[in-house]
Amino acid sequence: MGRAVVQMALLGLLLASATTLADKADWDIYSFHINSTVSSRYATTVITSRVANRMNDSKEIEFHVRIPKNAFISKFRMLIDGHFYDGVVKGKEKAQQQYTEAVSRGQSAGLVSSVGRTMEKFKTSVTLAAHKKVTFELTYEELLKRRLGKYELQIHARPMQPVKDFKVDVYINEKAGINFMEVKGGLNTKALANAITRTHLDKQAWVYFYPTEDQQKTCDSCGEQGMNGDLVIVYDVNRNPSLGDIKKSGRYFVHHFAPSNLASIPKNVVFVIDQSGSMHGRKMLQTRIALIHILSDLAEEDHFGLITFDSQVFHWKRELVQATKGNLESAKTFARQIVERGSTDISRAVLEGTRMLNAHPREGSASLLILLTDGDPTSGETNPEVIQSNVRRAIAGKFPLYCLGFGFDVNFEFLEKMSLQNNGVARRIYEDSDADLQLTGFYNEVATPLLTDVTMIYNGGANLTETNFSRYYNGSEIVVAGQITDNDIETFTPQVVAISSNRRVTFSDINATVESVEDASDSSIQRVWAYLTVKQLLEKELVLSGPEKENAKKEALDLSLKYSFVTPLTSMVVTKPQGEITDVLHKPREGKNKEGKSLHSMSPRKRMQSTVFSTSLIGMHGYRGPPRIPQVGHFSMSSGSFGGGSGSLNRLRGSGTRNWLTGSAQGLKKSQLADDDHHALLVSKADVPDYGSIDIQPTIVSPRATDAPLSHRFLQKTENLSLPLCFDVTGNVQLKLLHHPSGELFVNGQLDSVANGGFRRITILLKTDLRVEIDTEKVLLIEGQRISGLDRYISITVGSLTLFSREKEIDVAVGDTRMVILIHKENGKDFLWPILRQRPLDDNVSGILALKPAVYEEVQQSPSTRLKIKGQDYDASRASAVDYSINPSPINDCWLISAESALQRSLVDFIVA
């Protein structure tokens, strides 16, 4: 049987890409979701991608995954024919037999490599039978690192084809309160801005990205193969100016410490710049540009030195001098005249920089040494271990060493170990057009020291992560996690001791409270502790030797296995269907292999096959099983039958479903079915209960009276105002939700009779012959005289209408308009709530969902509040409302005004027959 190879990848906080494209009619990525949840700066991202083989032959689908280098994989699984194939983490030694067998057979296997600046990838594959589907699920997580006063969550999307069901959902929950939140990145362009929805409410924020298929082809970074770009959600949190933010869950705690109301400490800095021959060309030009920029940013109270090296060391001045205007101009002249030549004596240069700092002690200052090189030591002392030992002895813990490795010819592991041994970090500088910005960006992170010799103390705490830090820089953050002894919060006392300039300072707050987050996942804080502990143990294992190294390695391995973390010490084994070849995947450490290794696959076993992933990534919790929409097969009809049934509606399965779609429902395409779990029913229109109609020009009627009128409260959001508006609508009337005449789209909603409820039915009319009736139990698609009932994970397209049905959510896309209908439960009763995720570009729209953000002014606060809206004053009272457009739904304070005041027209204009 012929085998066509399709390569599908997910990149970014996700990235999906197909490196070879089959005929679109033969295969389809029909659903692509990225769901990222951030709590206490800890991001968990779940990627779900569904692929259908539309060929008459089986084919191999390769799953490529690119994840942030700081992220940790926690789960990977495949769903095929109703069977889950889950990953299991094992120690690398136990997986070695499988690995050795694969290598000995010399079979092709997985590829693992670094990708660009922040990504790593691995892949696996599965053979998919004709007309079958596979679901890939990947979960990974990372602790967001604060840099320059902000956190960044990056989501990169490149599905390599427009995807009908494409969505990104980001939810941020920070108990400390969100100070600001914005969305950046290449996908946040004018062409796609209409597909992005942002909501920021004190401690919570939501970002939704729901581009249509057309938008996925027409944005700035898009094409016929879909999107290629990223969203970057940038935010920061409110802070306790003293002790910081402490949270607990169970017996674990996490402490975020980032004081900002401190005076900066004058610094002593020596720049050690490689000018060997390998720095020739653009690298040296960019280094000069960056160095001149950095020199311009030095404060006058700073002291600095500058040396360059090849096989020799060259001084601008032999001692540190103050950063006066004259000295800075002289240093810039020296920088402009740096000429690349010769070999590379790293040892001599770093030791000379160390000598200069040691010879320049200055009270109340902070020293640091910055090395930039692009190669290995090739002259003088060339043994890396000897160099590291000599440098460590010379620095003696007095200041940090930061190593910047330019390009991929450098021995990055050597630089990383030397930095970690001296309380610093190593950073790779990528050879690109913005290399000078990378250099200055790193310097800016360490440009403003606020504290030195920081010690985090926790009386009543145990099993703590790292508690001693040589420097705290403005815009950064110190994070410590641990256990509370005996889970006794009363005896738990945190304290921070540090040096600020030349004085000892203590941060403590006798009134500080440790906030419980028991409403979150029970293991959330515990997994933050495990994440930090494993990462720090892996760093220690890199720099230690002898028994200490083995102890750190064993502890890291034990924790990796306990929490199912995939690290350099473990492998993930993923079972696959019988007969599949097993991939063995191994993740190199940063710098060991710039292109990554291609390892080897192992032979198939009789009963099942396995894929072994090895990567320095760890992870978190599992994935909830596939949701479903309630079935519609229980409807009883007085007449009419289909598929052999009599007196009832019979659900169709398998080929019967496809035959019905092809032969009976005009406009429904076989290739547009999203899942074999789709069921359809067919009856005459007369057999369906009357749900009312939608007229193109609806008749306006007064609200219908009810025996027990109920009020439904609606929120009208605002921009840059403290409180939204809210108004009540009484009775179970039918409201105009969205009317778009030029798009021939009309959406109405019938309110229910449930206290604190919403809508019991939503009707969508497209043109005059296509209608969708949605309630909490079913979805009916009515096209002319044909009626189909849809349930459970269905994706279907009719003309310009695309509908996705899930357990608690129904997505509807029509042209440039995208709606989401959420299913909520209140007091045991389900109800619907619609949200306009993407507003039509055409302004000729009306309805409740089309209301623009309110603009008002408080003109009177006593004895009662009055708001000015469009020049008119209205009475208002402080109230609250549930925001059902968000899940979970928060309760918001709001200004309650009359419906007419909020709508700026009569409520009757929004009520239809």
C-alpha positions in Angstrom: 0.0 0.0 0.0 1.4 3.4 -0.9 2.5 5.6 1.8 2.4 9.4 1.5 4.4 11.3 4.2 2.8 14.3 5.8 4.9 16.3 8.3 3.0 18.2 10.9 4.6 20.3 13.5 3.5 22.4 16.5 5.8 25.3 17.3 5.9 27.9 19.9 4.5 28.0 23.1 3.3 26.2 20.2 4.3 25.9 16.6 2.7 23.6 14.1 4.2 23.2 10.7 4.1 20.8 7.9 7.4 20.6 6.2 6.1 18.7 3.3 2.6 19.3 2.0 0.3 16.7 0.6 -2.6 17.5 -1.6 -5.1 19.4 0.5 -7.8 17.0 -0.7 -5.9 14.1 0.8 -5.2 15.2 4.3 -6.3 17.9 6.6 -5.3 19.5 9.9 -9.0 20.3 10.7 -8.6 21.4 14.3 -5.7 23.2 16.0 -6.0 24.6 19.6 -3.6 26.2 21.9 -4.7 26.6 25.5 -2.4 28.4 27.9 -3.1 29.0 31.5 -0.8 31.2 33.7 -1.1 31.2 37.5 1.5 32.7 39.8 3.7 33.2 36.7 3.6 29.5 35.9 2.4 28.8 32.4 0.8 25.5 31.4 0.2 25.1 27.7 -1.9 22.3 26.1 -1.7 21.8 22.4 -4.4 19.7 20.7 -4.1 19.1 16.9 -6.4 16.8 14.9 -5.5 15.4 11.5 -7.5 13.4 9.1 -6.2 11.1 6.4 -8.5 11.7 3.4 -6.6 9.3 1.2 -7.6 5.8 0.2 -4.2 4.6 1.4 -2.5 4.7 4.8 0.2 7.3 5.3 2.7 8.3 7.8 2.1 11.5 9.8 5.1 12.9 11.5 4.5 15.0 14.6 7.1 17.8 15.1 7.1 19.7 18.3 9.0 22.9 19.1 8.9 24.1 22.6 10.7 26.9 24.6 14.1 25.8 25.9 13.0 26.7 29.4 9.8 24.7 29.2 9.2 21.2 30.5 7.2 18.6 28.8 4.7 16.8 31.1 2.5 14.9 28.8 2.2 13.6 25.3 -0.4 11.3 23.9 -2.1 10.2 20.7 -5.7 9.2 20.2 -6.4 6.8 17.3 -9.6 4.9 16.8 -10.7 5.6 20.4 -7.5 4.4 21.9 -5.1 6.6 23.8 -1.3 6.0 23.5 0.3 7.7 26.5 3.8 8.6 27.3 5.6 7.0 30.3 8.7 8.6 31.8 11.5 6.1 32.6 15.1 6.5 33.7 17.5 6.7 30.8 19.3 3.6 31.9 16.2 1.5 31.8 15.4 2.8 28.3 19.0 2.2 27.2 18.2 -1.3 26.0 15.6 0.0 23.6 18.0 2.7 22.5 20.9 0.3 21.9 18.7 -2.0 19.8 17.6 1.0 17.7 21.2 2.1 17.1 22.4 -1.4 16.3 19.8 -1.8 13.6 20.7 1.6 12.1 17.1 2.5 11.5 15.9 6.0 10.9 14.7 7.7 14.0 13.7 10.9 15.6 15.5 14.2 15.2 16.1 16.5 18.2 17.8 19.8 17.8 17.8 23.4 18.9 15.7 25.6 16.7 16.6 29.3 16.6 17.1 31.2 19.8 14.4 29.9 22.1 13.1 26.7 20.6 13.9 23.0 20.7 12.1 20.3 18.7 11.6 16.6 18.6 9.4 14.4 16.5 7.6 11.1 16.3 5.3 9.6 13.7 2.4 7.3 13.3 0.9 5.4 10.4 -2.7 6.4 9.8 -5.1 4.1 7.9 -7.2 5.4 5.1 -10.0 7.8 6.2 -8.9 7.7 9.8 -8.0 10.5 12.2 -5.4 11.1 14.8 -5.4 13.5 17.7 -2.0 14.7 19.1 -2.0 16.2 22.6 1.0 17.9 24.1 1.3 19.5 27.5 4.3 21.5 28.7 4.9 24.2 31.2 7.4 26.9 32.2 8.0 29.4 35.0 7.9 32.8 33.2 11.0 34.8 34.0 10.7 38.4 34.7 13.1 40.6 32.6 13.2 44.3 32.4 10.0 44.6 34.5 7.7 42.3 32.6 6.8 38.7 31.9 6.4 37.4 28.3 4.3 34.5 27.2 5.1 33.7 23.6 2.8 31.7 21.3 4.1 31.0 17.8 1.7 29.6 15.2 2.7 28.2 11.9 0.3 25.4 10.9 1.4 25.5 7.3 -2.2 25.5 6.1 -5.3 27.5 7.0 -7.2 25.6 9.7 -11.0 25.8 10.0 -11.0 25.3 13.7 -8.0 27.4 14.8 -8.1 29.1 18.2 -5.7 30.3 20.9 -7.1 30.8 24.4 -4.9 32.4 27.1 -6.0 32.8 30.7 -3.9 34.6 33.3 -4.8 34.5 37.0 -2.5 36.4 39.4 -3.7 36.8 43.0 -1.4 39.8 43.4 -3.3 41.7 40.7 -2.2 42.4 37.1 -0.6 45.8 36.7 -0.8 45.9 32.9 -1.3 43.5 30.1 -0.8 44.0 26.3 -0.5 41.8 23.2 2.4 42.2 20.8 4.0 40.0 18.1 3.9 39.6 14.4 0.3 38.2 14.5 -0.9 41.3 16.3 -1.2 43.2 13.0 -4.1 45.3 11.5 -5.2 42.4 9.4 -5.6 40.1 12.4 -6.3 42.7 15.1 -10.0 42.0 14.7 -9.4 38.3 15.6 -7.9 39.2 19.0 -10.0 39.8 22.0 -8.4 41.1 25.3 -10.0 41.3 28.7 -8.3 42.6 31.8 -10.1 42.6 35.2 -7.8 43.3 38.2 -6.5 39.8 39.0 -7.5 38.1 35.8 -6.9 38.5 32.1 -8.0 36.7 29.0 -6.7 36.8 25.4 -8.6 35.0 22.6 -7.2 34.7 19.1 -9.8 33.2 16.6 -8.7 34.0 13.0 -10.9 32.8 10.2 -9.4 30.8 7.3 -9.4 33.9 5.1 -7.5 35.9 7.7 -5.0 33.1 8.1 -4.0 33.7 4.5 -4.1 37.5 4.2 -2.3 38.9 7.3 1.2 40.4 7.1 3.0 37.2 7.9 0.5 34.9 6.2 0.1 33.2 2.9 -1.7 30.3 1.1 0.0 28.0 3.6 -1.5 29.9 6.5 0.0 31.8 9.4 3.6 32.2 10.3 4.1 34.4 13.3 3.7 34.8 17.0 1.6 36.4 19.7 3.4 37.7 22.8 1.4 38.4 25.8 3.3 40.9 28.0 2.3 41.7 31.6 3.4 42.5 35.1 1.8 42.2 38.5 1.3 44.5 41.5 3.9 44.1 44.2 4.3 44.3 47.9 7.0 46.9 48.2 8.7 45.0 51.0 8.5 41.3 51.3 6.9 40.3 48.1 4.2 37.8 47.1 3.9 34.5 49.0 1.3 31.8 48.1 0.7 28.3 49.5 -1.1 25.2 48.3 -1.2 22.2 50.6 2.1 22.2 52.4 4.0 23.9 49.6 4.7 27.6 49.1 6.3 29.9 46.5 7.7 33.3 47.1 8.2 36.0 44.4 10.5 38.7 45.6 11.0 41.8 43.4 11.3 45.1 45.4 11.6 48.2 43.2 11.7 51.1 45.6 15.4 50.9 46.1 18.3 53.1 45.2 20.6 51.6 42.5 24.1 50.5 43.5 27.0 52.0 41.6 28.8 49.2 39.7 32.3 48.3 38.6 32.2 46.5 35.3 35.0 45.2 33.0 34.2 44.2 29.4 36.4 41.5 28.0 35.9 41.4 24.2 37.2 38.7 21.8 38.9 40.3 18.7 40.3 37.1 17.2 40.2 36.4 13.5 36.9 34.4 13.8 35.1 37.7 14.8 35.7 39.1 11.3 33.0 40.9 9.5 29.5 41.5 10.7 30.1 40.0 14.2 32.8 42.5 15.0 30.8 45.4 13.4 27.8 44.5 15.6 30.0 44.1 18.7 31.4 47.6 18.2 27.8 49.1 17.8 26.6 47.3 20.9 29.7 48.3 23.0 29.4 51.9 22.1 25.7 51.9 23.0 26.4 50.2 26.3 29.2 52.7 27.2 26.6 55.5 26.6 24.3 54.0 29.2 26.9 53.9 32.0 26.0 56.2 34.9 28.6 58.7 36.0 28.9 56.9 39.4 29.9 53.7 37.6 33.5 52.7 37.1 34.5 50.6 34.1 37.3 48.9 32.2 37.7 47.6 28.7 40.1 45.0 27.3 40.2 43.1 24.0 42.1 39.9 23.3 43.3 37.5 20.6 46.5 35.6 21.5 47.4 38.7 23.5 45.5 41.1 25.8 45.0 44.8 24.9 44.0 47.4 27.4 42.1 50.6 26.8 43.4 51.5 30.3 45.1 49.1 32.7 42.8 50.1 35.6 39.1 50.9 36.1 38.2 54.6 35.7 35.1 56.6 36.4 32.4 56.8 33.7 33.0 60.5 33.1 32.0 62.0 29.7 35.7 62.3 28.7 36.5 58.7 29.6 33.4 57.4 27.8 34.3 59.2 24.6 37.9 57.9 24.8 36.6 54.3 25.3 34.2 54.7 22.4 37.1 55.7 20.2 39.0 52.6 21.3 36.0 50.4 20.5 35.7 51.8 17.0 39.3 50.9 16.3 39.1 47.2 17.4 40.5 45.0 14.6 39.9 41.3 14.5 43.0 39.1 14.2 44.9 36.2 15.7 43.9 33.3 17.9 41.9 33.1 21.1 43.5 33.2 24.6 40.3 33.2 26.8 42.1 32.2 30.0 44.6 35.1 30.0 41.9 37.7 29.1 39.4 36.6 31.8 42.1 36.4 34.4 43.2 40.0 33.5 39.7 41.2 33.8 39.5 39.6 37.2 42.7 41.2 38.3 41.4 44.6 37.3 38.2 44.2 39.4 40.1 42.8 42.4 42.5 45.7 42.3 39.6 48.2 42.4 37.6 47.5 45.6 35.0 50.2 46.2 32.7 50.4 49.2 29.0 50.5 48.4 29.4 49.2 44.8 28.7 46.0 42.9 31.2 44.4 40.5 30.6 42.2 37.5 32.7 40.8 34.7 31.3 40.3 31.1 33.0 38.1 28.6 32.1 38.0 24.9 33.7 35.4 22.7 32.8 33.4 19.5 35.2 30.5 19.8 37.1 27.9 21.8 40.4 28.7 23.6 43.1 28.1 21.0 46.2 29.7 22.5 47.7 30.0 25.9 45.9 27.7 28.3 43.5 25.6 26.2 42.3 23.0 28.7 38.7 24.0 29.6 38.9 22.4 33.1 42.1 24.1 34.0 40.8 27.5 32.8 37.6 27.0 34.8 39.5 26.1 37.9 41.9 29.1 37.6 39.1 31.6 37.0 37.1 30.2 39.9 40.0 30.5 42.2 40.8 34.1 41.0 37.2 35.4 41.4 36.7 33.6 44.7 33.0 34.3 44.8 33.5 38.1 45.0 31.5 39.0 41.8 29.6 37.2 39.0 31.0 36.3 35.6 28.6 36.6 32.6 29.7 34.8 29.4 28.2 35.7 26.1 28.8 33.1 23.3 28.6 34.6 19.8 27.3 32.1 17.3 27.7 28.3 17.2 31.4 27.8 16.9 31.8 28.6 20.6 32.1 25.8 23.2 28.9 26.9 25.0 29.0 24.2 27.6 32.4 25.4 28.7 31.1 29.0 29.0 28.0 27.8 30.8 29.9 25.9 33.4 32.4 28.7 34.0 29.5 31.2 34.5 27.6 28.9 36.9 30.7 28.3 38.9 31.0 32.1 39.4 27.3 33.0 40.2 26.6 34.2 36.7 24.8 32.9 33.6 25.8 32.2 30.0 23.8 33.5 27.1 24.1 32.6 23.4 24.2 35.6 21.0 22.8 34.5 17.6 24.4 35.6 14.4 21.6 37.7 13.0 20.8 41.3 12.0 19.9 42.2 15.5 22.9 40.7 17.3 23.8 44.2 18.6 20.4 44.4 20.2 20.8 41.0 21.8 24.1 42.3 23.3 22.6 45.5 24.6 19.5 43.7 25.8 21.5 41.4 28.0 23.5 44.3 29.4 20.3 46.1 30.3 19.2 43.1 32.4 22.3 43.5 34.6 22.8 47.3 34.3 21.1 48.3 37.5 22.0 46.3 40.6 19.7 47.0 43.6 20.9 44.4 46.1 23.9 42.2 46.7 24.4 39.1 48.8 20.7 38.3 49.0 19.7 35.6 51.6 16.1 34.3 51.7 15.3 33.0 55.2 12.2 30.9 56.0 11.8 29.9 59.7 9.3 27.0 59.6 10.3 26.1 56.1 12.0 23.0 54.7 13.2 21.5 51.4 13.9 24.9 50.0 15.1 25.7 46.5 18.1 28.0 46.2 18.0 30.8 48.8 21.3 32.6 48.3 21.7 35.1 45.3 24.8 37.2 44.6 22.8 40.0 42.9 19.3 41.3 42.4 18.8 43.6 39.4 16.1 46.1 38.7 13.3 44.6 36.6 14.2 41.0 37.6 12.7 38.7 40.2 13.9 36.1 42.8 11.7 33.0 43.2 12.0 30.5 46.0 9.8 27.5 46.7 9.6 25.0 49.5 7.6 23.2 52.1 6.0 24.6 55.3 7.1 22.4 58.2 4.2 20.4 59.6 2.0 22.6 57.3 1.8 25.0 60.3 1.4 28.5 58.8 1.5 30.1 62.3 5.1 29.2 62.7 6.2 30.1 59.1 8.1 33.4 59.1 9.8 34.6 55.9 12.5 37.2 55.9 15.0 38.6 53.3 18.5 39.9 54.3 20.7 41.7 51.7 23.2 44.5 51.2 22.0 47.7 49.6 24.9 50.0 48.7 27.0 49.8 51.9 24.3 48.9 54.4 22.6 45.7 55.5 18.8 45.7 54.9 16.1 43.4 56.1 12.8 42.8 54.4 10.1 41.5 56.7 6.5 42.2 57.4 4.9 41.0 60.7 1.5 41.6 59.1 2.4 39.7 55.9 0.0 36.9 55.0 0.7 33.8 53.0 -2.2 33.6 50.6 -3.8 30.2 50.1 -4.6 29.1 46.5 -6.5 26.0 47.4 -9.0 26.8 44.7 -6.3 26.1 42.1 -5.0 22.7 41.3 -3.9 21.0 44.5 -0.5 20.3 43.0 0.1 23.6 41.3 2.5 25.2 43.9 4.1 21.8 44.5 5.0 21.5 40.8 6.5 25.0 40.8 8.7 23.7 43.6 9.6 20.5 41.7 10.3 22.5 38.5 12.7 24.9 40.3 14.4 22.1 42.3 15.0 19.9 39.2 16.4 22.8 37.2 18.7 23.9 40.0 19.9 20.3 40.6 20.7 19.9 36.9 22.8 23.1 37.0 24.6 21.8 40.1 25.2 18.5 38.4 26.9 20.4 35.6 29.4 22.2 37.8 30.0 19.7 40.7 32.3 16.6 40.7 32.7 13.4 42.6 30.1 12.2 45.1 28.4 15.7 45.2 27.8 15.4 41.5 26.4 11.9 41.8 24.1 12.9 44.7 22.7 15.9 42.7 22.2 13.6 39.7 20.4 11.0 41.7 18.1 13.5 43.4 17.3 15.1 40.1 16.5 11.7 38.6 14.3 10.7 41.5 12.3 13.9 41.3 12.0 13.6 37.5 10.5 10.2 37.8 8.2 11.1 40.7 6.7 14.1 38.8 7.0 12.5 35.3 9.4 15.2 34.1 11.3 14.6 30.9 14.9 15.7 31.6 18.4 14.9 30.3 18.3 12.0 32.9 15.0 10.5 31.7 13.2 9.4 28.6 9.6 9.4 27.7 8.3 6.1 26.1 5.1 6.5 24.1 3.3 3.4 23.1 2.1 3.2 19.5 -0.2 0.9 17.5 1.0 -2.6 16.7 3.6 -2.8 13.9 4.9 0.7 14.2 8.7 1.4 14.2 9.9 3.0 17.4 11.6 6.3 17.5 14.3 7.1 20.0 14.6 10.8 20.7 17.3 12.4 22.7 17.7 16.1 23.6 21.2 17.5 23.7 22.2 20.2 26.2 22.4 23.7 24.9 25.6 24.1 22.9 26.5 20.4 22.4 25.0 20.1 19.0 23.8 23.1 17.1 21.9 21.0 14.5 20.8 18.3 16.9 21.4 14.6 16.5 19.6 12.0 14.4 19.4 8.9 16.5 18.1 5.6 15.6 14.8 3.7 15.7 14.3 0.3 17.0 12.6 -2.7 15.5 8.9 -3.4 16.0 7.8 -5.6 18.7 5.0 -8.1 18.3 2.3 -6.5 20.5 3.1 -2.8 20.5 5.8 -0.2 19.7 7.2 2.6 21.7 8.7 6.1 21.0 11.4 7.2 23.4 11.8 11.0 23.9 14.8 12.4 25.8 14.7 16.1 26.5 15.7 18.5 29.2 12.1 19.5 29.7 9.7 18.7 32.5 6.0 19.1 32.9 2.6 19.2 34.7 -0.9 17.9 34.8 -2.9 15.8 32.4 -5.5 16.5 29.8 -9.3 16.1 30.3 -10.9 13.6 28.0 -12.7 14.7 24.9 -15.8 16.7 25.6 -19.1 16.0 23.9 -22.4 17.7 23.0 -25.4 15.8 24.2 -26.8 13.5 21.6 -29.9 14.2 19.6 -31.0 10.7 18.9 -33.6 10.7 21.7 -36.1 12.9 19.9 -39.4 11.1 19.2 -41.3 12.1 16.1 -44.9 11.4 15.2 -44.0 10.6 11.6 -41.1 10.2 9.3 -38.2 7.8 9.6 -34.7 7.4 8.2 -32.1 4.7 8.1 -34.5 1.9 8.8 -36.0 3.3 12.0 -39.7 3.8 12.5 -41.3 6.4 14.7 -38.0 7.8 16.0 -34.9 9.5 14.7 -32.1 7.1 14.1 -28.5 8.3 14.3 -26.3 7.4 11.4 -22.7 6.2 11.8 -19.7 5.5 9.7 -20.3 5.4 5.9 -24.0 6.0 6.4 -23.1 9.5 7.8 -20.9 10.2 4.8 -23.5 9.0 2.3 -26.2 11.2 3.9 -23.9 14.2 3.8 -23.0 13.6 0.2 -26.4 12.7 -1.2 -28.9 14.5 1.0 -27.6 17.8 2.4 -26.6 20.1 -0.4 -23.5 22.1 0.4 -22.2 19.8 3.1 -18.9 18.4 1.8 -17.6 15.0 2.8 -14.1 16.3 3.3 -15.4 18.9 5.7 -16.5 16.5 8.4 -14.3 17.0 11.5 -14.7 13.7 13.2 -16.1 10.2 12.8 -18.1 10.8 16.0 -20.3 13.1 14.0 -23.9 11.8 13.8 -26.6 13.1 11.5 -30.4 12.7 11.4 -32.7 13.5 8.5 -36.4 14.2 8.8 -38.9 16.5 7.0 -39.2 20.0 8.2 -42.8 19.4 9.3 -41.6 16.8 11.8 -39.5 19.4 13.8 -41.1 21.4 16.6 -41.6 25.0 15.7 -38.7 27.1 17.1 -39.9 30.3 15.5 -38.4 32.0 12.5 -36.0 34.8 11.8 -37.2 37.4 9.4 -34.8 39.4 7.3 -36.7 42.5 8.5 -38.0 41.5 11.9 -41.3 42.9 13.2 -40.8 44.9 16.3 -43.0 44.0 19.3 -43.2 44.9 22.9 -41.7 42.7 25.6 -43.9 39.8 26.4 -45.3 39.7 29.9 -44.7 36.6 32.1 -46.3 35.3 35.2 -43.1 35.7 37.1 -40.9 38.2 35.2 -37.2 37.5 35.6 -34.4 40.0 34.9 -31.3 39.1 33.0 -28.3 41.4 33.6 -26.0 42.4 30.8 -22.6 43.9 31.0 -21.4 46.6 28.7 -17.7 46.8 28.9 -15.7 50.0 28.8 -12.2 51.1 27.8 -9.9 52.8 30.3 -12.7 53.3 32.8 -12.9 51.8 36.3 -16.3 50.1 36.1 -18.3 48.7 33.2 -22.0 49.5 32.8 -24.8 47.0 33.4 -28.5 46.9 32.6 -31.4 44.5 33.1 -33.8 43.0 30.5 -37.0 41.6 32.0 -38.9 38.5 30.7 -38.0 35.6 28.4 -38.0 37.8 25.3 -36.2 37.2 22.1 -33.3 39.6 21.6 -31.6 40.9 18.5 -28.0 39.7 19.1 -26.3 40.5 15.8 -27.8 41.7 12.6 -25.5 42.2 9.7 -27.6 42.9 6.6 -24.8 43.3 4.1 -23.4 40.0 5.3 -26.8 38.4 5.2 -26.3 37.2 8.8 -28.9 37.5 11.5 -28.5 36.1 15.1 -31.3 36.2 17.7 -31.4 34.8 21.2 -34.4 33.6 23.3 -33.9 34.4 27.0 -34.9 31.7 29.5 -37.1 31.7 32.6 -34.3 30.7 35.0 -33.1 32.9 37.8 -29.6 34.1 37.1 -29.8 32.3 33.7 -29.2 33.3 30.1 -30.4 32.2 26.7 -32.3 29.0 26.2 -32.1 29.1 22.4 -30.0 31.0 19.8 -31.0 31.0 16.2 -28.6 31.9 13.3 -30.0 32.7 9.9 -27.7 33.0 6.9 -29.4 34.3 3.8 -32.9 32.9 3.6 -32.5 29.2 3.2 -30.0 28.2 5.9 -30.8 28.3 9.7 -29.0 26.9 12.8 -31.0 26.3 15.9 -28.9 25.9 19.1 -30.0 25.0 22.6 -28.3 23.3 25.5 -29.0 19.8 24.2 -28.7 19.9 20.5 -27.8 21.7 17.3 -30.1 21.6 14.4 -28.9 22.6 10.9 -31.9 23.5 8.7 -31.2 23.9 4.9 -34.3 24.3 2.9 -36.4 21.2 3.7 -33.5 19.2 5.1 -32.8 19.1 8.8 -29.7 17.6 10.4 -29.0 17.1 14.1 -25.4 17.4 15.0 -23.6 16.2 18.1 -20.3 15.6 19.7 -17.1 17.2 18.3 -18.5 18.1 14.9 -16.9 20.5 12.5 -19.0 21.2 9.5 -19.1 23.8 6.7 -22.0 24.8 4.6 -21.2 27.7 2.2 -19.7 30.5 4.2 -20.8 29.0 7.5 -18.5 26.9 9.6 -19.6 25.4 12.9 -17.7 23.6 15.6 -19.6 21.8 18.4 -18.1 20.7 21.6 -19.1 19.9 25.2 -19.4 23.4 26.6 -18.8 25.5 23.6 -20.1 26.0 20.1 -18.0 28.1 17.6 -19.6 29.7 14.6 -17.7 31.4 11.8 -19.3 33.3 9.0 -17.0 35.3 6.7 -15.1 37.7 8.9 -17.4 37.2 11.8 -16.7 34.7 14.6 -19.0 33.9 17.6 -18.6 31.6 20.5 -21.6 30.3 22.4 -20.7 29.0 25.8 -22.9 26.6 27.8 -23.1 27.5 31.5 -24.8 25.9 34.4 -26.5 27.8 37.2 -28.6 26.2 40.0 -28.6 22.9 38.1 -29.9 24.5 34.9 -27.9 24.8 31.7 -28.1 28.0 29.6 -26.4 29.6 26.6 -24.3 32.8 26.5 -23.1 34.2 23.2 -19.9 36.2 22.7 -18.7 38.0 19.6 -15.1 37.1 19.3 -14.6 38.8 16.0 -16.6 41.8 14.9 -17.4 42.2 11.2 -15.2 44.8 9.5 -18.4 46.3 8.1 -19.8 48.9 10.5 -23.3 48.2 9.3 -24.1 45.9 12.2 -26.5 46.1 15.1 -27.6 44.1 18.1 -26.7 43.5 21.7 -23.4 41.8 20.7 -22.5 44.7 18.4 -22.5 47.3 21.2 -19.2 49.2 21.3 -17.4 49.9 24.6 -19.2 52.4 26.7 -17.8 55.9 27.3 -19.1 57.9 30.3 -18.2 60.5 32.8 -19.2 60.6 36.5 -20.8 64.0 37.0 -22.4 63.6 40.4 -21.7 61.3 43.3 -23.8 62.7 46.1 -26.6 62.2 47.1 -26.8 59.8 44.1 -24.5 59.0 41.2 -25.2 60.3 37.8 -23.3 59.4 34.6 -22.9 61.6 31.5 -23.2 59.6 28.3 -23.2 61.4 25.0 -24.1 64.6 26.7 -27.0 63.3 28.7 -27.1 62.6 32.5 -28.5 59.3 33.8 -29.1 57.9 37.3 -26.8 55.1 38.2 -26.3 52.8 41.2 -23.4 50.6 42.2 -24.2 46.9 41.5 -22.6 43.7 40.4 -23.0 41.3 37.5 -21.6 38.0 36.4 -19.5 38.1 33.2 -20.7 35.0 31.4 -18.5 35.8 28.4 -15.6 34.4 30.4 -15.1 30.9 31.8 -14.7 30.7 34.7 -17.2 33.6 35.1 -16.1 36.4 37.4 -18.4 38.7 39.3 -17.7 42.3 38.4 -18.8 45.6 40.0 -20.7 47.8 37.6 -22.8 50.9 37.2 -26.4 49.8 36.9 -28.4 52.0 34.6 -31.6 51.5 32.6 -31.4 49.5 29.4 -32.5 52.5 27.4 -29.6 54.6 28.9 -27.1 51.9 28.1 -28.3 51.1 24.7 -28.9 54.8 23.8 -32.2 53.8 22.2 -35.4 52.0 23.2 -35.1 48.4 24.3 -38.0 47.6 22.0 -35.5 48.1 19.1 -33.6 45.1 20.3 -36.6 42.7 20.7 -37.8 40.6 17.8 -40.8 38.3 17.2 
